Amino acid sequence: MKLKRSLMLAAVAGLSITVPVLAQSPAPLEAFLSYTFVGELAAPTAADRIAWTELHQGRRNIWYATAPDYRPRRLTNGTDDDGQELSDLAFSPDGRVLAWTHGAVEHNPFADGLPAANPASVVTQPSIEIWASVDGGAPVKVADGEGPKVSASGRIAFLRDNQVWTVGADGTDKPQKLFYDRGKIEEIAWSPDGKRLAFVSDRGDHSFIGVYDGPDRPIVWLAPATAIDDSPTWSPDGKSIAFARRAGDVSILESPLVAKPNPFSLWVAAADGSTAKRVWQSPNTLRGSYPQVPGGLYLKWGAGDRLTFRAEMDGWAHLYSLAATGGEPVLLTPGEFIVEHVTMAPDRASLLYSANTGGAAGDIDRRHLYRVPVDRAAPVALSGGKGLEWTPTPLAGGKLAYIAATTNEPPRVTLAEADGRGGRVLPATAASYPSDRLVVPTPVTFAAPDGLTIHGQLFTPQGGGGKHPALIFVHGGPPRQMLLGWSYMDYYTHSYAMNQYLASRGYVVLSVNYRLGIGYGRDFQHPAKAGAAGNAEYQDVVAGARYLQSLPAVDAARIGIWGGSYGGLLTAHALARNSDIFKAGVDFHGVHDWSMFGFAAPKRYEQGDHAEALRTAFDSSPEAALPGWRSPVLLIHGDDDRNVPFNQTVDLARRLAAQNAPFEELIFPNEIHGFLRHDTWLRADRAMVRFLDAHLKPQSAKQGSE
């Protein structure tokens, strides 16, 4: 593999600085990337069986386990690092049918209308497909499409070309389009009896909730308005549908530089469209806005005709409940923590969720499991300690399945009693992992220049004294949170493994949870003058570097930085604005000029403050500070990126070359934003380690990175 080098970079690479010798030689990179990641975990509402997805060195498979012994068996036979994902696990209510999507699926404005990704560059265009298994039998492809939902009768509804199709689960019948709609269909939901289908029809600046009730009847629209309607949720008796309504995007005439409230309401409509009633309205405040935490609203219909949902009215992402007929909502989960991974128990009497709270120090940077009744604030802990648990999945017979990890053990499926006791790991893919080479990250806090407290995780090398080179790691998103252990997202599971590997090679690594991230309340996630409106979050990165410089084990003159996506943006900021602090950086698919990123002029006479917003966006970008960029950077990007356009890296590379700033680049044709192939990550990580060693360590320390 050849990397493009500038003339200046070759001169910088000749630095020679003494570093301490570690107590043991590092394990190879391949070993640190040999973890198994458990992604999705699913169970039916009326049967005792579970299924989950696993990713191991690029090979993706679905595993399956049933009562009484829950002995795992592999349902699929994925043997290639082809980059084709397995997702959208969906059981029929009785558990007989399991359906899923096979293929590389991306959902964002840059992916609309694009074919399936082809990261392996095979000569035949990959497709996105629906596969199914009946009673745990051999999987069969049943259709081209995505997002399957299985009805009570075992019929599969799915999406193809933004329309709804149906097909049987045994692969013997031909898929049929269920109906025509001129909108983009999203969020399909079968009625409890499996005879009707609710859906969202996205019309661009508004959306409707529709109900399909047979081939000889027109679509029923539920209280259509000039609003964004979403989250259709059936009542248990199938007579009503609850949904959420909001104004959607703020007015084009309102300033993007100042946050505006975006309140929402909950509605209940008769499934036949005959009646519709607004049962609750959120406050017209920033905290009353539609939640922008990953996972969204989690609107569900519980026992006793109670609606449950997530909101941030007290400044934290919490669960609430109210009667389906209306009234004041009850806060179910009070406290300074956020709620994620919410699911309803089979009897609908309680909700299960994960939260970053508990009795152990540092739990704000972990996840533990809880259960709470749908009608009162009486949460009960189901897990705790210094591990991490997420995706609670209750089984019909009372067992509880979930995904668990620790600081050194990667995610694995665990089965426990309903109260969380007696948990046992369900062994699946056999994988040897160098757990003894991992360090226990330490929770740390430090103050940003404006006084805001910033959290981070510090990885300190095992053994050895003296001064170490150091690295800042910045996550992407930005609504993400790095944890005191392995992550529930595959992208950040990789990041955690790499931070551990870098620590094994003698780097002190500080993972910075900067403002804009989740886990520390709504105000932390939505600060003033951040991102394209002022770049306030960058001060947290500098504060992290200053914290590293204060540590006795760190050589203050040898600090680097790495990150991807929004972390790539902050890496570029660091090198452009503070080459005096950051001596090298690795920028994975970062944003470099906000003004290129969705800031088109309004197509109307009134322009509002578009010109000011455009200027502020550029001033908040790394390229605005490009004259100060002196430190070397490695740019890594896939050219089929559907989140951050590839032209962001093309533009930066040309500007760096024009001013003779030192850079290398590593480009992956046909890869997307979150690299789909293990081989891509391995090549990128090898390049990153060689690059950082060249600039932050002496020639004598450049070993073991191949």
PASEZA-443871 format. One record per residue: x, y, z of N, C-alpha, C in turn; residue in one letter. Coordinates in steps of 0.1 Angstrom, whole numbers, plus 5000, padded with zeros to 4 digits. Example, Ala and Ser with C-alpha at 12.3 -4.5 7.8 and 13.67 -1.06 7.14 Angstrom:
<vextis>
513249435078512349555078513249675078a
512849785071513749895071512950005079s
</vextis>
This chain:
<vextis>
500849885000500050005000500950125000m
500650214991501450344990500650454995k
501250545003500550665008501250785002l
500350874998500851004992501551085003k
502751135001503451215010503851345004r
503751445012504251575008505751585011s
506451685005507851695008508151735022l
507351825028507551865042507351745051m
506551655048506251545058507551455059l
508251435049509451355050510451415059a
510551545059511551615068511051605083a
509751615085509351605099509451465105v
509451365097509451225102510751185108a
511851265107513151225111513351265126g
512351305134512551335148512951215156l
513851235166514251125174514151165189s
513251105196512951135210512951005218i
513451005230513450895239512150865246t
511650745245510450705253510750585261v
509950555271510250445280509950315273p
510650205278510350075273509250005281v
508249955274507149895281507449765288l
506649725298506949595305506849475296a
505949485286505749365277505549425263q
505949345253505749395239504249385236s
503849485227502349485224501949365216p
500649325218500049225209499849285196a
499849205185499649265172498249335170p
498149425161496949495158495849405155l
496049295147495049205144494349145156e
495149115166494549055178493649155185a
493949285186493049385192491749405184f
491849375171490649385162489849255160l
490249155168489649025167488349005176s
487849115181486749105190485449065182y
484449015189483148985183482249095188t
481549155179480549265182479149205181f
478349215191476949185191476149305188v
475449315177474649435173473249425178g
472349375170470949365173470649235181e
469649255190469049145198467549155197l
466849045194465449055192464748925198a
463448945202462648835207461248865204a
460448755202458948775199458248805212p
457048855211456248895222455548775229t
455448665222454648545227455348415226a
456648415226457448285225458848305232a
459348205236460648205243461848165234d
462248265226463348245217463948385214r
465248385211465948505208466748485195i
467148605189468048605178468948725179a
470148715174471048835175472048825163w
472548945160473548955149474948965156t
475948905149477348915153478248945142e
479249025145480249065135481549035141l
482348945133483648905138484648905126h
485548995126486549015116485949025102q
484849095101484149115088483149015085g
483048905092482048805089480848825097r
479648835091478448865098477548745098r
476948715110476048605111474948635121n
473848565119472648565128472648435137i
472548455150472448345159471048335165w
470748205169469348175173469448085185y
468548115195468448025207467048015212a
466647895216465247875221465247805234t
464147825241463947755254463847605251a
464147515261464447555275465947585278p
466847535269468247545272468947665266d
468347725256468847845250470347815245y
470547705239471847675233471947745220r
472947835218473047915206473347825194p
472747855183473247795170473247905159r
474147885150474247985140473247955129r
472448065126471448045116471848075102l
472848155100473448195087474848135085t
475348155074476748095071477548205064n
477748315071478548425065480048395068g
480748385057482148345058483148445051t
482548555045483348645037483248785044d
484348865042484449005046483949085035d
482649075032482049135020481449275023d
481349315035480749445038479249455037g
478549345036477149335034476449305048q
475749405053475249395067474049305069e
473849265081472649195085471949285096l
470749325093470049425102468549395102s
467849485110466349485110465749355114d
466349285124465749155129464349175133l
463449095128462049105132461348975133a
460748945144460048815147458548845144f
457848735140456348735141456048725156s
454848775160454548775175454648635181p
454348525173454448395179455848335178d
456748405172458148365171458448265160g
457448225152457748125142458548185130r
458348305127459048365115460048475120v
461248465115462248565118462648615104l
462648745102463048815090464048915093a
464848945082465949045084466349105070w
467149215071467649275059469049235057t
469449195044470849165041471249265030h
472349345034472849445024473249565031g
474049655025474549775030473549885029a
472849925040471750015039472150145046v
471950265040472250385046470950475045e
470650545055469450635055469850775059h
470050865050470251005052470151075039n
470151205039469851275026470951245015p
472151215019473151185009473051045003f
472250955009472050815005470850794996a
469850894996468650874989468850854974d
468250744969468350714955469550644951g
470550614960471750544957471550394958l
472250314950472150174952472850124964p
472749994967473449934978474949964976a
475649984987477050004987477849884983a
478949904977479749794972481249804977n
481449794990482749824995483849724991p
483449604987484349494983484749514968a
484049604961484249634947484149504938s
483049434942482749314933482149364920v
482249284910481849324896480349314894v
479649254903478249244902477649334913t
476749424909476149524919475449444930q
475849464943475149404954473649454955p
472849384961471449424963471049424978s
469949484981469449484994468249384995i
468349295004467449175003466749145016e
465549085015464849035027465048885027i
465448835039465648695041464748655053w
464448525054463548485064463848335068a
463548305080463648165085462348135092s
461848015090460647965096460947855106v
460647875119460847785130462347745131d
463247845128464647825129465247745118g
464447725107464947645096465947725087g
466347665076467347725067466847855062a
467647965062467148095057466948085042p
465948165037465748175023465548325020v
465948365008465748495003464248504998k
463548605003462148614999461848734990v
462748834990462448954982463649044982a
463649134972464549254973463849364981d
464549414991463849524999464549535012g
463949605022464549635035463449655045e
463849655058462949695069461749605071g
461949475072460849385073460049395086p
458749385086457849375098456949255095k
456849165105456149035103454849045111v
453749015104452449015110452048895118s
450948905125450548795134450248665125a
449948685113449748565104451048515097s
452148585100453448545094453748605081g
452948705077453148775064454248885067r
455148905057456149005059455849125050i
455849245057455749365050457149425050a
457449495039458849555038458749665028f
459949735027460049855018460849835006l
460449874995461249874983460849994974r
461850074970461550194962460550284969d
460650294983459850384991458450344991n
458050224988456750174988456650044997q
455450005001455249885009454949765000v
455649665003455449534996455149425007w
454649315002454449205011454849075004t
455248975013455648845008455448745019v
455348615015455348505025456748485030g
456848395041458148375047458848255042a
458248175034458848045030459548055016d
459448175010460148194997459448134985g
458248094986457548024975456648114967t
456248234973455348324965456048444960d
455448514951456048634945455748754953k
456648844956456348974963455349054956p
454449124963453449204958453449344964q
453349444956453149584962451849594968k
451849634981450549634989449649744984l
450149864982449349974977450350084971f
449750184965450550294960450350414968y
451450484971451450614978452450704972d
452150834969453050924963454150974972r
454050944985455050984995456150874996g
457050905005458050815008457650735021k
457350605019456850535031457950505041i
457550525054458450495065457650435076e
458350375086457750335099456450255097e
456550145090455350055089455149975102i
453849955105453449885117452149805115a
452249675117451049595115450149615127w
448849605125447849595136448049465144s
447549465156447749345164447149215157p
446149225150445549105143446249075130d
447149165125447949145113447149165100g
445949235101445149255089445249405083k
445749495091445949635086447349685089r
447749785082449049835083449049985084l
449650035095449850185097451250215091a
451350345087452650385081452750535081f
453950585079454250725077454450755062v
453850855057454050895043454751025044s
456051025041456851145041456651225028d
456251345029455951435018456951545017r
458051535024459051645023458951735035g
458151845033457951945044456851905053d
456151795051455151745060455051595058h
454351535067454151385066452751355072s
452251235068450951195072451051055078f
450051015087449950885092448750815083i
449050715076448050645068447850505074g
446650445070446250315074445750245062v
446450125058445950045048445049935054y
443849915047442849825053442249735042d
443049695033442649605023442649655009g
442749564999442949614985441649684979p
440549664985439349724979438949854987d
439849904995439450025003440550135002r
440150255001441250365000441950375013p
443150445012443950465024443250565033i
443250535046442650625056443750715062v
443550845061444550935067444050995080w
444950985090444651025104444951175106l
443851255107443951395110445151465102a
445051465089446151525081446351675083p
447551725084447851865087449151905080a
449452025082450752085076451852065087t
452051935091452951905102453751785099a
454651745107455451625106454751525116i
454151425111453551325119454351195118d
454651125130455451005130455150925142d
455850815143455750715154454350655156s
453750605145452450535147452450415156p
451550415166451650305176450150255178t
449950125176448650065177448250045192w
446950065195446450015208446449865208s
446449805220446449655220445149595214p
444049665214442849615208442749645193d
443649715188443649745174442649855169g
441949915179440950015175441550155173k
442650185179443250325179444650325175s
445150435171446550455168447050585175i
448050585182448750705188449850745179a
450150875178451250925170451651055175f
452851105170453451225175453351325163a
453251455167453151565157454051685161r
454651735152455551855154455551945141r
456052065143456052155131457152115121a
458152035126459151995117460352095117g
460952115106462052215105461552355109d
462452435115462052565118461952645105v
461252755106460952835094462252885088s
462252895075463352935067463853075070i
462853155076463153285079463753305093l
463753195101464353205114465853175114e
466553235123468053225122468553085126s
469353025118469952895122471052915133p
471353045136472453075146471953065160l
470653065162470053075175469052955177v
469152875187468252765189466752805191a
465852745185464452775187463652645192k
462652665200461852555205461252485193p
461152355194460452275184459452175192n
458352225198457552145206456852035198p
456251945205455551835198454251795206f
453351725200452151685207451951535204s
451151475213450751335211449251335207l
448951255198447551235193447051095194w
445751075195445150945195443950955185v
444050865175443050865164442350725163a
441150725160440450595156441150545144a
441350415143442050355132441350365119a
440050385120439250405108439150555104d
439850645111439950785107438750865112g
437850805119436550875122436750985132s
437750965141437951065152439451085154t
439951195159441351215163441351325173a
442151315183442251405194443651425199k
444051555201445351585207445151555222r
446051465227445851435241446951495250v
447951555244448951625252449851715243w
450251825248451151915241452351945250q
453551935244454751965252454852115253s
455652165263455852305265456552365253p
456252495251456952565240458252625245n
459152535249460452565254461552485247t
462752515249463852435243463852295249l
463652285262463552155268462252075265r
461252145260460052085256460052035241g
461252055235461352025221461351875218s
461051835206461051695202462451645205y
462551535212463951485216464751445204p
466051495205467051465194468051365199q
467751285209468651185214468451065205v
469550985202469450865194468350775199p
467450725190466350645194465050715194g
465050855195463850935193462950925204g
461650915201460550935211460250805219l
460350695213460050565219458550565224y
457650615215456250615218455650475218l
455050435230454550305231453150305238k
452350195236451050195242451050085253w
450950125265451050025276449749975281g
449849895292448649845298447849955305a
446549935307445750035313445550155304g
445650135291445550245281446450365285d
447650345287448650445290449650455279r
449950585275450950605265452250635272l
453350575267454650615273455550665262t
456450765266457250825256458450885263f
459450925255460650985261460651135257r
461051215267461151365265462251415274a
462551545272463651605280463151735287e
461951725293461351845299462051895312m
462751795318463451835330464951845327d
465351845314466751865310467451735308g
466751625310467351485308466351405300w
466951315292466051225283465451115292a
464151135296463451055305462150995299h
461650895306460450835302459250895310l
458150915302456950975308455750885304y
454650905311453450825309452250915311s
451250895303449950965305448850875300l
447550905304446450825299446150855285a
445750755277445550775263444350875260a
443550905271442550995269442951145272t
444251155277444751285279445051305294g
445651425297445951455311447451495312g
447951515324449251545327450151425327e
451351425321452251315321452951295334p
453251165337453951135349455351105346v
456351165353457751135350458051005357l
458450905349458650765354460050745359l
461050825354462450795356463150925361t
462850975372463551095377465051075380p
465751185378467251175381468051235370g
469351255373470251315364470951205356e
470251155346470751055337469851045325f
470350975314469550965302469050815301i
467950805294467350675292467550635277v
467950515275468150465261467550315260e
467550265248467250125246466050075253h
464950145250463650125257462850015249v
462249925257461349825252460149805261t
459049755256457949725264457949575268m
457549545281457449405285456249345278a
456349215276455249145269453849175274p
453749195288452449215293452049365293d
452949445288452749595286452649665300r
452849605311452749665324454049745328a
455149715321456349785325457249805313s
458149905314459149935304460549885309l
461349835300462749805304463649905296l
464749945302465550045295466950035301y
467950105294469250125299469350275303s
470250295313470550435317471950445323a
472450565322473850595327473750645342n
473350555350473250575364473350445372t
473750455385473850345393474650375406g
475150275413475750295425477350295424g
477850275413479350265411479850405407a
481050445411481650565407481850555392a
481550665385481750665370480650615362g
479450575369478350525361477750615351d
478050745352477550835342478150805328i
479250725328479850685316479750535314d
478650475319478350335317476850325313r
476350205311474950175309474550055318r
473450075326472849965333471349945330h
470749835334469449805330468449835342l
467249875338466149905348464849865342y
463849845352462449825348461649925356r
460649975349459750075356458250045352v
457350045361455950035357455450145348p
454450125340454050225330453250335336v
452850315349451950415355452550495367d
453750465371454250535383455850525383r
456350625390457850635391458350535402a
458550415398459150315407460150225400a
461250285395462150205387462950105396p
463349995391464049895398465249855390v
466449855396467649815389467749665386a
468149635374468249495370469749455368l
470649555368472049525367472849645374s
474149625375474949725382476349685382g
477149765389478549725390479449805380g
480549755377481449825368481449765354k
480449685351480249645337479349735330g
478949695318477949775310476949685304l
475649725304474549635299473649725291e
473149675280472149745272471249655264w
470349705257469349635249468649525257t
467849565267467049465275466049405266p
465949275266464949205257464249105265t
463049145270462249045278461648935270p
461548815276460948705269459648675275l
458748605267457448585271457348505284a
458248405286458248325298458848385310g
459348505309459848575321461348595321g
462048525313463548555312463848685307k
465048725309465548855303466848835296l
466948875283468148865276468649015274a
469949025273470549165271471949145266y
472549255262473949255258474749315269i
475949255272476749305283478249305278a
478949395285480349405282481049455295a
482349455295483149515306484249595300t
485249635308486349705302487249625293t
487249495296488149405288487449295280n
486149275283485349165276484449235266e
484549205253483649265243482249225245p
481349295238479849265240479549115237p
478649065246478148925244476748915249r
475948825244474548805248474548735261v
473648785270473548735284472048705286t
471848585293470448545297470348545312l
469248605317469148615332467648595335a
467348585348466048585353465348725351e
464048735354463348855351463948975359a
464448945371464949045380466449075377d
467049015367468449035363469348945370g
468948865379469848775386470148645378r
471348585381471648455375472048475361g
472648585357472948605343474048515338g
473948455326474948365321475148405306r
476348405302476748445288476348325279v
475748355268475448255258476548255248l
477448155248478648145240478148125225p
478748205216478448185202479748175195a
480148275187481448275180482648265189t
483348155187484548135195485648235190a
486148315199487148415195488148435207a
489448415204490448445213490748595213s
490748655225490948795225491948825236y
492948925234493948955243493449035255p
492548985263491949065273492949115284s
493949035286494949065296495849185292d
495749225279496549335274495749465275r
494549465279493749585280493849645293l
493849775293493949855306492549895310v
492349925323491049975328491050125326v
490250185317490250325316489750395328p
490250515331489950585343489050705340t
487850715347487050835345487750955350p
487751065342488351185346487451305342v
487651415349486951535345487951655345t
487651755337488451875337487551985332f
487952105334487152225331487552285318a
486552315310486752395297487052535301a
487552625292487852765295486652835300p
485452805296484252875300483652815313d
484352715319483952665332483152535331g
482752495319481952375318482752245321l
482152155329482852035333482751935321t
483951885317484051785306484451655311i
483851545307484151415311485051345300h
485851255305486651175296487151045302g
487650955294488250835298489750825295q
490550795305491950805304492550665303l
493250635292493950505290495450525293f
495950465303497350475307498050345304t
499250345297499950225294500250145306p
500350005304500749925315502249925316q
502749935328504249925330504950045325g
506250055328507150155322506950285330g
508050365330508050495336508350605326g
508750715331509150825322508050895315g
508350965304507351045297506850965285k
505550965283504950895272504351005262h
504350965249503551045239502051025243p
501251125239499851115243498951155231a
497651105232496751125221495351175227l
494751265220493351295223492551215212i
491451145217490551085208489151155209f
488551195198487251265197486351185189v
485151145195484151065189483451155178h
482651085170481851145160480451175165g
479451185155478051205159477551345155g
477551445164478151435177477251385188p
475951345186475251295198475651155201p
476851135207477351005211478051025224r
478450915230479150915243480050795243q
481350825245482350715248482150675262m
482350545265482050485278483250425284l
483050385297484150315305484050165302l
484250135289484249995284483749995270g
483449875265483049865251481749925248w
481549975236480350045232479249965226s
478050015227476949945221476849975206y
477750055200477750085186479050025180m
478949965168480049895163481249995159d
480850115154481850215151482750245163y
482050265175482850305187483350185194y
482850065192483549945196484949935190t
484949965177486349975170487150085176h
486650205179487350305185487950275198s
487150205206487650155220488750055218y
488649965209489749865206490949935202a
490850045194492050115189492650195200m
491850255209492450335220493150235229n
492650115231493350015239494649975232q
494649955219495849915212496950025213y
496450145211497450265212498050265226l
497250245236497750235250498750125251a
498550015245499449905246500849935239s
500850035230502050075223502650195230r
502250225242502950325250502350465249g
501150485243500450615243499550625255y
499550745261498550785270497350845261v
496150785262495050825254493950885263v
493451005259492351065266491151075256l
490151005258488851015250488051115256s
487751225248487051345253485551345249v
484751345259483251355256482951505257n
483151565245482951715244481451745244y
481151875246479751925245479251895231r
477951885230477251835218476951685219l
477651615228477451475230476251445240g
475851315240474851275249475351225263i
474551205272474951145285474951245297g
474951375294475151475304474051585304y
472951545298471751635298471551715285g
470351765284470051835271470851955269r
471052035280471752155278473252135274d
473852025278475151985274475151955259f
474051885255473951835241473651955231q
473052055236472552165228473152295233h
474452315233475052435238474952555228p
475052675233475052795225476352795216a
476152855204477352885195478252765193k
477652645191478452525188478352485174a
479152395169479052345156479252455146g
478452455135478552565125478052695130a
477552705142477152835147478152905156a
479352845157480352905165481552825170g
481352685169482552605172482852605187n
481852615196482152625210482752495216a
482452385209482952255214484452235213e
485052305204486552285202487252325215y
486752415223487552455235487652335245q
486652235244486752115252487952025248d
488252025235489351945230490652005235v
490752135234491952205239492152185254v
491052185261491052165276491552025279a
491151925270491651785272493151785270g
493651855260495051855257495851915269a
495252025274495952085286495951995298r
494851915299494851825310495951715308y
496151665296497151565293498551635296l
498751755292500051815295500351835310q
499351825318499551845332499951715339s
499851595332500051465338501551435338l
502151385349503551365350504051255339p
503151165335503451055326503451105312a
503151225309502951265295504051365291v
504651345279505551445273504651545266d
504651665272503751775267504051815253a
505251785248505651825235505251725224a
504651615229504351505219502851465221r
501951555217500551525218499951525204i
499251415201498551405188497051395190g
496351375179494851365180494351285169i
493251205171492651135161491151125163w
490351105153488951095154488251075140g
487051035140486251015128484951095127g
484651135115483351205113483451345120s
482551365130482651495138484051495145y
484551375149485851365154486951405144g
486651375131487551425121487551575119g
486351635121486251775121487051835132l
486951785144487651835155489151815154l
489551705148490951675145491551785136t
490851815126491251925116491252055123a
490352085132490352205140491652215148h
491952105154493152105163494452135156a
494552075144495752095136495852235130l
494652285126494652425120494752535130a
494152515142494152625152495252615162r
495752485164496652465175497752365171n
498452395161499652315157500652325168s
500652425176501552445187501352335198d
500152285199499852185209499852045203i
499152035191498951905185499951885174f
500851785176501951765167501651675155k
500551605155500151515144498751475146a
498051445135496651405137496251305126g
495251225128494651135119493151165118v
492751205106491351265103490651165095d
489651085101488850995093487551065089f
487351075076486151125070485551245077h
486251355079485851465087485251575078g
484451665085483951785078484951895080v
485251965069486352065069485852205065h
484652215059484152345056482552335057d
482052385068480652375071479852445059w
480452555053479652625043479352545031s
480052435029479752345018478652235021m
478252235034477452125039476052165043f
475252175033473852205035473452345038g
474252445032473952585035473552655022f
472652585014472252645001471352765005a
471352864996470552984998469052954997a
468153015005466752985004466253024990p
465352934984464852954971463553044972k
463753164977462653254978463153394979r
462253494979462753634979463453664993y
462753625004463353655017464553565019e
465653625023466853545025467153535040q
466453605049466753585063468153625066g
468753555075470153585078471153485072d
470753435059471553335053472953375051h
473253495047474653535045475453535058a
474853585069475553575081475753435086e
474753345084474953205088475953135080a
476053175067477053115058478453155062l
478553285066479853335070480253275083r
479353265093479653205105479953055104t
479352985095479652845092481052825087a
481452915078482852905074483852945085f
483553045092484453085103484552975114d
483552895115483552785124484152655119s
484752665107485252545101486852545102s
487452425101488852415101489552495090p
488952495078489552565067489652715069e
488852775078489052915081490352945088a
490952845095492152865102493352805095a
493152775082494152695075495552755075l
495752885074497152935074497952895086p
497352855097498052815109498352665110g
497952595100498052445099499552415096w
500352365105501752325103501952175106r
501152115115501451975119500951885108s
501551765107501251665097499851595100p
499151565089497851495091497851375081v
497151275085496751165076495251165074l
494851185062493451195058493051055053l
491951005059491450875055489950885052i
489550835040488150855036487750755026h
486450705026485850625016485150715006g
485250684993484650784984483150764981d
482550654987481150644987480450685000d
481150775007480550815020479250885018d
478250845025476850895023476450975036r
477351005044477151095056477951225055n
479251215053480051325050480551325036v
480151415027480551405013482051395011p
482451315002483951294999484551424995f
483851514990484451644985484951724997n
484551695009485151755021486651725022q
487051605020488451565020489151615008t
488551604996489151654984489551794985v
488551874990488852024992489952045001d
489951985013491052005022492451965017l
492451845010493751805005494351904995a
493451954986493952054977494452184983r
493752224994494152345001495452325009r
495652205015496852175022498052175012l
497852115001498852104991499252244986a
498252334984498552464979499452544988a
499352515001500152595011501352505016q
501652395010502752305013502652255028n
501452235033501252175046501452025045a
502051965055502351825054501151735056p
500851645046499751555047499951425040f
499351325044499251195036497751165034e
497451085025496051045023495950895020e
494850835025494550695023493050685019l
492750655007491450665001490950524998i
489750485001489150354999487950374989f
488150334976487150334967485950254971p
484750304970483450234972483150214987n
484050254996483650235010482750355014e
481950325025480950425030481550495042i
480750565050481250645061481750555072h
480950475078481450375088481850255080g
483150235079483750135070483049995072f
482649935061481849805062482749685063l
484049695058484849575057485949585068r
486149465074487249455084488549485077h
488749445065490049465058490249625057d
489249695055489349845054489849895067t
489249855078489649905091491049865094w
491449745091492749695093493849775086l
493549805073494549885065494550025070r
493450085074493450225079494150235092a
493850135101494550135114496050115114d
496450035105497950015103498550145099r
497850205089498450335084498450445095a
497350445103497350545114498450515124m
498650395128499750365138501050395133v
501350365120502650395114502850545114r
501750625110501850765109502050825123f
501350785133501550845146502850815152l
503350685150504650655155505750735148d
505550765135506550845128506750985134a
505651035139505751175144505751195159h
505351095166505251115181506251015188l
506950925181507750835188509150825180k
510150775187511450765180511450645170p
512450635162512650525153512750395160q
513350395172513450265179512150205184s
511150295185509850245190508850205179a
509250215166508350185155508450035152k
507749955160507749815158506449755163q
506049645157504749585162503549645156g
503649735147502449795142501949735129s
502749645123502349585111501249475113e
</vextis>
